[in-house]
Amino acid sequence: MDSELDPQLTQEYLDRIGVTTIRAPQQEFLSELQERHLMSVPYENLGMHLGEPALLGDGAIDKVVRQRRGGGCQELNGAALSSLLRALGFRITLLSAYMFNGGRPSFALCHPLIVVDCTYPWFVDVGLGVFGPRHPLRMDLTGPQHDPQGTFEFVAGPDGDTDLLRNGSPILRIEDRPRVEKDFMPGFWWVWSSPESYHRTHVYCTRLTENGSLALRGDVLTRIEGTQKEWTALAESELAPAYEKYFGMTLDRLPPLYRQN
């Protein structure tokens, strides 16, 4: 069974992402919710490196809303934002996608994404970090769709799947079978615990800003503002203040650092 939000938690969630007015479940409101979420809730994997439990369902929602943390795609798409959209009256479906790495798709049930039925089918995803779109995409359209985060396009994939391209390169292979939150648990546990998981050897925290993005990967802070890009190597004593200043997260201890490739 998918998680549900009561009115109080729904309001706390909206406060968390800086949305002040509840509107009808239409495309303009959906776009505001996605953008505000990407700007307010970091895409991050600190929990696995701090020895925190892997969370889905109500635990993931509490982490995002009340602990003021972020999370990975299973937490952000599969539990948190999907529950908020339902509470606000949107008709949603969870789908599963393979993620591409080095031009090759990963494993099944790797990545949850949200499709919102709102006159058209809208692709909504806040679990791709700075590589996903800032605004919802029309899944029924062929041809490029331009977004501040790049040019996206849905194209036919093998066996009836749909590939999502970003700037001409595939990032997701989307299945069309509806899923529920618990379907993603095996993939989540693999990502969280396998020594072969990229996320076990890389520490990252990212979010969008008004005109760009912020990313703290290991001890390197990357700031993009329009066409300007700046890298800053941080001393260990600067990391906790940086997490608080740039991502709104107060940490009582730091994750270990790895050599970032």
TORKOL-4160 file (C-alpha; in steps of 0.2 Angstrom, whole numbers, padded with zeros to 4 digits, m for minus):
261
<pt num="1" X="0000" Y="0000" Z="0000"/>
<pt num="2" X="0007" Y="0017" Z="m0004"/>
<pt num="3" X="0010" Y="0030" Z="0009"/>
<pt num="4" X="m0004" Y="0043" Z="0013"/>
<pt num="5" X="m0002" Y="0061" Z="0020"/>
<pt num="6" X="m0014" Y="0069" Z="0032"/>
<pt num="7" X="m0019" Y="0087" Z="0030"/>
<pt num="8" X="m0006" Y="0093" Z="0044"/>
<pt num="9" X="0008" Y="0083" Z="0036"/>
<pt num="10" X="0003" Y="0090" Z="0019"/>
<pt num="11" X="0004" Y="0108" Z="0025"/>
<pt num="12" X="0021" Y="0104" Z="0033"/>
<pt num="13" X="0027" Y="0097" Z="0017"/>
<pt num="14" X="0021" Y="0112" Z="0007"/>
<pt num="15" X="0030" Y="0124" Z="0020"/>
<pt num="16" X="0046" Y="0113" Z="0018"/>
<pt num="17" X="0047" Y="0117" Z="m0001"/>
<pt num="18" X="0041" Y="0135" Z="0000"/>
<pt num="19" X="0023" Y="0133" Z="m0008"/>
<pt num="20" X="0012" Y="0145" Z="0000"/>
<pt num="21" X="m0005" Y="0143" Z="m0009"/>
<pt num="22" X="m0014" Y="0126" Z="m0013"/>
<pt num="23" X="m0022" Y="0127" Z="m0031"/>
<pt num="24" X="m0032" Y="0115" Z="m0041"/>
<pt num="25" X="m0022" Y="0100" Z="m0047"/>
<pt num="26" X="m0018" Y="0107" Z="m0064"/>
<pt num="27" X="m0002" Y="0108" Z="m0075"/>
<pt num="28" X="0004" Y="0125" Z="m0068"/>
<pt num="29" X="0003" Y="0120" Z="m0050"/>
<pt num="30" X="0012" Y="0103" Z="m0054"/>
<pt num="31" X="0026" Y="0113" Z="m0062"/>
<pt num="32" X="0028" Y="0124" Z="m0047"/>
<pt num="33" X="0028" Y="0109" Z="m0035"/>
<pt num="34" X="0042" Y="0100" Z="m0045"/>
<pt num="35" X="0053" Y="0115" Z="m0047"/>
<pt num="36" X="0051" Y="0120" Z="m0029"/>
<pt num="37" X="0054" Y="0103" Z="m0023"/>
<pt num="38" X="0070" Y="0102" Z="m0034"/>
<pt num="39" X="0076" Y="0119" Z="m0026"/>
<pt num="40" X="0072" Y="0114" Z="m0008"/>
<pt num="41" X="0075" Y="0096" Z="m0005"/>
<pt num="42" X="0092" Y="0089" Z="m0010"/>
<pt num="43" X="0096" Y="0074" Z="m0020"/>
<pt num="44" X="0108" Y="0066" Z="m0008"/>
<pt num="45" X="0115" Y="0049" Z="m0002"/>
<pt num="46" X="0123" Y="0054" Z="0015"/>
<pt num="47" X="0112" Y="0042" Z="0025"/>
<pt num="48" X="0120" Y="0026" Z="0018"/>
<pt num="49" X="0137" Y="0033" Z="0023"/>
<pt num="50" X="0131" Y="0039" Z="0040"/>
<pt num="51" X="0125" Y="0022" Z="0045"/>
<pt num="52" X="0106" Y="0027" Z="0044"/>
<pt num="53" X="0093" Y="0015" Z="0040"/>
<pt num="54" X="0086" Y="0013" Z="0022"/>
<pt num="55" X="0069" Y="0021" Z="0022"/>
<pt num="56" X="0054" Y="0020" Z="0011"/>
<pt num="57" X="0036" Y="0024" Z="0015"/>
<pt num="58" X="0032" Y="0035" Z="0030"/>
<pt num="59" X="0050" Y="0035" Z="0036"/>
<pt num="60" X="0056" Y="0043" Z="0020"/>
<pt num="61" X="0042" Y="0056" Z="0021"/>
<pt num="62" X="0047" Y="0060" Z="0039"/>
<pt num="63" X="0065" Y="0062" Z="0033"/>
<pt num="64" X="0061" Y="0074" Z="0020"/>
<pt num="65" X="0048" Y="0084" Z="0029"/>
<pt num="66" X="0052" Y="0084" Z="0047"/>
<pt num="67" X="0071" Y="0080" Z="0047"/>
<pt num="68" X="0073" Y="0092" Z="0033"/>
<pt num="69" X="0084" Y="0080" Z="0023"/>
<pt num="70" X="0084" Y="0074" Z="0005"/>
<pt num="71" X="0086" Y="0057" Z="m0002"/>
<pt num="72" X="0088" Y="0046" Z="m0017"/>
<pt num="73" X="0075" Y="0042" Z="m0031"/>
<pt num="74" X="0066" Y="0029" Z="m0021"/>
<pt num="75" X="0064" Y="0040" Z="m0006"/>
<pt num="76" X="0060" Y="0056" Z="m0016"/>
<pt num="77" X="0049" Y="0049" Z="m0031"/>
<pt num="78" X="0043" Y="0033" Z="m0024"/>
<pt num="79" X="0038" Y="0039" Z="m0007"/>
<pt num="80" X="0038" Y="0058" Z="m0003"/>
<pt num="81" X="0033" Y="0067" Z="m0019"/>
<pt num="82" X="0021" Y="0054" Z="m0025"/>
<pt num="83" X="0012" Y="0055" Z="m0008"/>
<pt num="84" X="0011" Y="0074" Z="m0008"/>
<pt num="85" X="0004" Y="0074" Z="m0026"/>
<pt num="86" X="m0010" Y="0061" Z="m0021"/>
<pt num="87" X="m0014" Y="0072" Z="m0006"/>
<pt num="88" X="m0016" Y="0087" Z="m0017"/>
<pt num="89" X="m0028" Y="0078" Z="m0029"/>
<pt num="90" X="m0017" Y="0073" Z="m0043"/>
<pt num="91" X="m0020" Y="0057" Z="m0052"/>
<pt num="92" X="m0003" Y="0048" Z="m0052"/>
<pt num="93" X="0005" Y="0032" Z="m0057"/>
<pt num="94" X="0022" Y="0025" Z="m0052"/>
<pt num="95" X="0032" Y="0018" Z="m0066"/>
<pt num="96" X="0049" Y="0009" Z="m0066"/>
<pt num="97" X="0064" Y="0013" Z="m0076"/>
<pt num="98" X="0082" Y="0007" Z="m0079"/>
<pt num="99" X="0095" Y="0020" Z="m0077"/>
<pt num="100" X="0109" Y="0022" Z="m0090"/>
<pt num="101" X="0127" Y="0021" Z="m0085"/>
<pt num="102" X="0141" Y="0022" Z="m0099"/>
<pt num="103" X="0127" Y="0021" Z="m0112"/>
<pt num="104" X="0120" Y="0004" Z="m0105"/>
<pt num="105" X="0104" Y="0002" Z="m0095"/>
<pt num="106" X="0105" Y="m0004" Z="m0077"/>
<pt num="107" X="0093" Y="m0017" Z="m0069"/>
<pt num="108" X="0075" Y="m0018" Z="m0068"/>
<pt num="109" X="0065" Y="m0008" Z="m0054"/>
<pt num="110" X="0081" Y="0003" Z="m0052"/>
<pt num="111" X="0072" Y="0020" Z="m0053"/>
<pt num="112" X="0054" Y="0025" Z="m0049"/>
<pt num="113" X="0046" Y="0039" Z="m0058"/>
<pt num="114" X="0029" Y="0048" Z="m0057"/>
<pt num="115" X="0017" Y="0050" Z="m0072"/>
<pt num="116" X="0003" Y="0063" Z="m0068"/>
<pt num="117" X="m0013" Y="0062" Z="m0078"/>
<pt num="118" X="m0018" Y="0080" Z="m0080"/>
<pt num="119" X="m0026" Y="0083" Z="m0097"/>
<pt num="120" X="m0010" Y="0075" Z="m0104"/>
<pt num="121" X="0002" Y="0062" Z="m0096"/>
<pt num="122" X="0016" Y="0072" Z="m0087"/>
<pt num="123" X="0033" Y="0064" Z="m0083"/>
<pt num="124" X="0038" Y="0071" Z="m0065"/>
<pt num="125" X="0055" Y="0066" Z="m0057"/>
<pt num="126" X="0064" Y="0074" Z="m0043"/>
<pt num="127" X="0076" Y="0059" Z="m0041"/>
<pt num="128" X="0088" Y="0063" Z="m0054"/>
<pt num="129" X="0097" Y="0077" Z="m0046"/>
<pt num="130" X="0104" Y="0090" Z="m0058"/>
<pt num="131" X="0102" Y="0079" Z="m0073"/>
<pt num="132" X="0083" Y="0078" Z="m0073"/>
<pt num="133" X="0071" Y="0091" Z="m0080"/>
<pt num="134" X="0066" Y="0106" Z="m0070"/>
<pt num="135" X="0048" Y="0106" Z="m0076"/>
<pt num="136" X="0037" Y="0091" Z="m0080"/>
<pt num="137" X="0038" Y="0084" Z="m0098"/>
<pt num="138" X="0024" Y="0078" Z="m0109"/>
<pt num="139" X="0026" Y="0059" Z="m0111"/>
<pt num="140" X="0014" Y="0059" Z="m0126"/>
<pt num="141" X="0024" Y="0071" Z="m0137"/>
<pt num="142" X="0038" Y="0066" Z="m0150"/>
<pt num="143" X="0052" Y="0077" Z="m0153"/>
<pt num="144" X="0063" Y="0088" Z="m0142"/>
<pt num="145" X="0056" Y="0097" Z="m0126"/>
<pt num="146" X="0067" Y="0111" Z="m0120"/>
<pt num="147" X="0070" Y="0114" Z="m0102"/>
<pt num="148" X="0083" Y="0124" Z="m0092"/>
<pt num="149" X="0092" Y="0108" Z="m0087"/>
<pt num="150" X="0093" Y="0102" Z="m0105"/>
<pt num="151" X="0084" Y="0096" Z="m0121"/>
<pt num="152" X="0074" Y="0080" Z="m0117"/>
<pt num="153" X="0065" Y="0068" Z="m0129"/>
<pt num="154" X="0055" Y="0052" Z="m0127"/>
<pt num="155" X="0059" Y="0039" Z="m0140"/>
<pt num="156" X="0054" Y="0021" Z="m0143"/>
<pt num="157" X="0065" Y="0009" Z="m0134"/>
<pt num="158" X="0066" Y="m0010" Z="m0136"/>
<pt num="159" X="0051" Y="m0022" Z="m0131"/>
<pt num="160" X="0039" Y="m0008" Z="m0129"/>
<pt num="161" X="0049" Y="0002" Z="m0117"/>
<pt num="162" X="0052" Y="0021" Z="m0119"/>
<pt num="163" X="0069" Y="0029" Z="m0118"/>
<pt num="164" X="0071" Y="0047" Z="m0111"/>
<pt num="165" X="0086" Y="0056" Z="m0119"/>
<pt num="166" X="0094" Y="0071" Z="m0112"/>
<pt num="167" X="0104" Y="0081" Z="m0124"/>
<pt num="168" X="0104" Y="0066" Z="m0136"/>
<pt num="169" X="0110" Y="0053" Z="m0124"/>
<pt num="170" X="0098" Y="0041" Z="m0115"/>
<pt num="171" X="0096" Y="0043" Z="m0096"/>
<pt num="172" X="0081" Y="0032" Z="m0093"/>
<pt num="173" X="0073" Y="0017" Z="m0100"/>
<pt num="174" X="0054" Y="0017" Z="m0094"/>
<pt num="175" X="0043" Y="0002" Z="m0093"/>
<pt num="176" X="0024" Y="0005" Z="m0095"/>
<pt num="177" X="0018" Y="m0007" Z="m0081"/>
<pt num="178" X="0011" Y="0002" Z="m0066"/>
<pt num="179" X="0020" Y="m0001" Z="m0050"/>
<pt num="180" X="0018" Y="0002" Z="m0031"/>
<pt num="181" X="0030" Y="0009" Z="m0019"/>
<pt num="182" X="0035" Y="m0008" Z="m0012"/>
<pt num="183" X="0040" Y="m0015" Z="m0029"/>
<pt num="184" X="0056" Y="m0004" Z="m0028"/>
<pt num="185" X="0062" Y="m0012" Z="m0011"/>
<pt num="186" X="0074" Y="m0025" Z="m0019"/>
<pt num="187" X="0083" Y="m0012" Z="m0030"/>
<pt num="188" X="0084" Y="0001" Z="m0015"/>
<pt num="189" X="0092" Y="m0012" Z="m0004"/>
<pt num="190" X="0105" Y="m0016" Z="m0018"/>
<pt num="191" X="0109" Y="0002" Z="m0021"/>
<pt num="192" X="0110" Y="0005" Z="m0002"/>
<pt num="193" X="0121" Y="m0011" Z="0002"/>
<pt num="194" X="0130" Y="m0018" Z="m0012"/>
<pt num="195" X="0149" Y="m0015" Z="m0014"/>
<pt num="196" X="0146" Y="m0014" Z="m0033"/>
<pt num="197" X="0134" Y="0001" Z="m0030"/>
<pt num="198" X="0141" Y="0017" Z="m0036"/>
<pt num="199" X="0132" Y="0026" Z="m0022"/>
<pt num="200" X="0142" Y="0016" Z="m0009"/>
<pt num="201" X="0159" Y="0024" Z="m0015"/>
<pt num="202" X="0153" Y="0042" Z="m0019"/>
<pt num="203" X="0146" Y="0055" Z="m0007"/>
<pt num="204" X="0135" Y="0068" Z="m0016"/>
<pt num="205" X="0122" Y="0081" Z="m0012"/>
<pt num="206" X="0114" Y="0092" Z="m0025"/>
<pt num="207" X="0099" Y="0104" Z="m0028"/>
<pt num="208" X="0094" Y="0117" Z="m0041"/>
<pt num="209" X="0094" Y="0135" Z="m0038"/>
<pt num="210" X="0085" Y="0150" Z="m0047"/>
<pt num="211" X="0097" Y="0150" Z="m0061"/>
<pt num="212" X="0108" Y="0135" Z="m0059"/>
<pt num="213" X="0113" Y="0122" Z="m0047"/>
<pt num="214" X="0123" Y="0117" Z="m0032"/>
<pt num="215" X="0132" Y="0101" Z="m0029"/>
<pt num="216" X="0144" Y="0095" Z="m0015"/>
<pt num="217" X="0152" Y="0079" Z="m0021"/>
<pt num="218" X="0165" Y="0073" Z="m0008"/>
<pt num="219" X="0174" Y="0089" Z="m0003"/>
<pt num="220" X="0171" Y="0098" Z="m0020"/>
<pt num="221" X="0158" Y="0111" Z="m0021"/>
<pt num="222" X="0151" Y="0115" Z="m0038"/>
<pt num="223" X="0141" Y="0131" Z="m0041"/>
<pt num="224" X="0133" Y="0134" Z="m0058"/>
<pt num="225" X="0125" Y="0151" Z="m0061"/>
<pt num="226" X="0118" Y="0153" Z="m0079"/>
<pt num="227" X="0133" Y="0150" Z="m0090"/>
<pt num="228" X="0146" Y="0152" Z="m0076"/>
<pt num="229" X="0153" Y="0136" Z="m0067"/>
<pt num="230" X="0164" Y="0137" Z="m0052"/>
<pt num="231" X="0173" Y="0123" Z="m0042"/>
<pt num="232" X="0179" Y="0125" Z="m0024"/>
<pt num="233" X="0189" Y="0112" Z="m0014"/>
<pt num="234" X="0183" Y="0113" Z="0004"/>
<pt num="235" X="0193" Y="0109" Z="0020"/>
<pt num="236" X="0185" Y="0096" Z="0032"/>
<pt num="237" X="0181" Y="0110" Z="0044"/>
<pt num="238" X="0171" Y="0119" Z="0030"/>
<pt num="239" X="0160" Y="0104" Z="0026"/>
<pt num="240" X="0147" Y="0104" Z="0039"/>
<pt num="241" X="0144" Y="0123" Z="0037"/>
<pt num="242" X="0143" Y="0120" Z="0018"/>
<pt num="243" X="0129" Y="0107" Z="0020"/>
<pt num="244" X="0120" Y="0119" Z="0032"/>
<pt num="245" X="0122" Y="0135" Z="0021"/>
<pt num="246" X="0119" Y="0127" Z="0004"/>
<pt num="247" X="0107" Y="0113" Z="0007"/>
<pt num="248" X="0099" Y="0117" Z="0024"/>
<pt num="249" X="0105" Y="0102" Z="0032"/>
<pt num="250" X="0112" Y="0102" Z="0050"/>
<pt num="251" X="0123" Y="0087" Z="0052"/>
<pt num="252" X="0131" Y="0081" Z="0069"/>
<pt num="253" X="0144" Y="0071" Z="0060"/>
<pt num="254" X="0151" Y="0070" Z="0042"/>
<pt num="255" X="0151" Y="0056" Z="0030"/>
<pt num="256" X="0168" Y="0048" Z="0025"/>
<pt num="257" X="0176" Y="0055" Z="0010"/>
<pt num="258" X="0181" Y="0045" Z="m0005"/>
<pt num="259" X="0191" Y="0048" Z="m0020"/>
<pt num="260" X="0178" Y="0055" Z="m0033"/>
<pt num="261" X="0179" Y="0049" Z="m0051"/>
